[in-house]
């Protein structure tokens, strides 16, 4: 192999004109091929999910699994009471409750009542037992309490857990309804 020195010279420095090694060239060729395949797969035809979409798909699958799990377990006083003592579950319920477009709209963010009754006292129109509260939130009540069935089990159980959590904290608020009865 004859070593060729290129003609140009910068400040007296000259370069060889060596052939690039094959392994180096192949990394270049393979990167080119990969980029074309990647572009066609993810963008032109769009078979593959981009990372953002792949993440959303996984999240939806996880949410569906949780929903199925919750739906498979029978809802009863005992399990709702247990959920109301799980800090993460209650924190989710708090977010639902304090959403200005949801419960907070009618019960105030602190639950002390506005259009809907004060939920922090020990007086209940439809009962203050876990299943009573759960049924109220799930099915709604005639004088303006909305049904939340369409939001799913996860939503209703979290909201119930939060109401159980603030129950009997006795914040001053809306005066009790005439037909509300005392209950622990
Ligand atoms: C559009 C207004 C409105 C929204 C939104 C609303 N409520 Fe109510 N809620 C009411 C009204 C009004 C009542 C009283 C219904 C009645 O007397 O028939 C009530 C009753 C209740 C009761 C029963 C209280 C009792 O004394 O028995 C519970 C529990 C309750 N709401 C929880 C919730 C939760 C949790 C949410 C959010 C998921 C929510 N509410 C969203 C208006 C609302």
Boltz pocket constraint, residues with backbone or C-beta under 6 A from the ligand:
constraints:
  - pocket:
      binder: B
      contacts: [[A, 96], [A, 97], [A, 101], [A, 102], [A, 103], [A, 104], [A, 105], [A, 106], [A, 107], [A, 115], [A, 116], [A, 117], [A, 118], [A, 119], [A, 123], [A, 124], [A, 125], [A, 126], [A, 127], [A, 133], [A, 136], [A, 137], [A, 141], [A, 142], [A, 143], [A, 144], [A, 145], [A, 146], [A, 148], [A, 159], [A, 160], [A, 163], [A, 180]]
      max_distance: 6.0
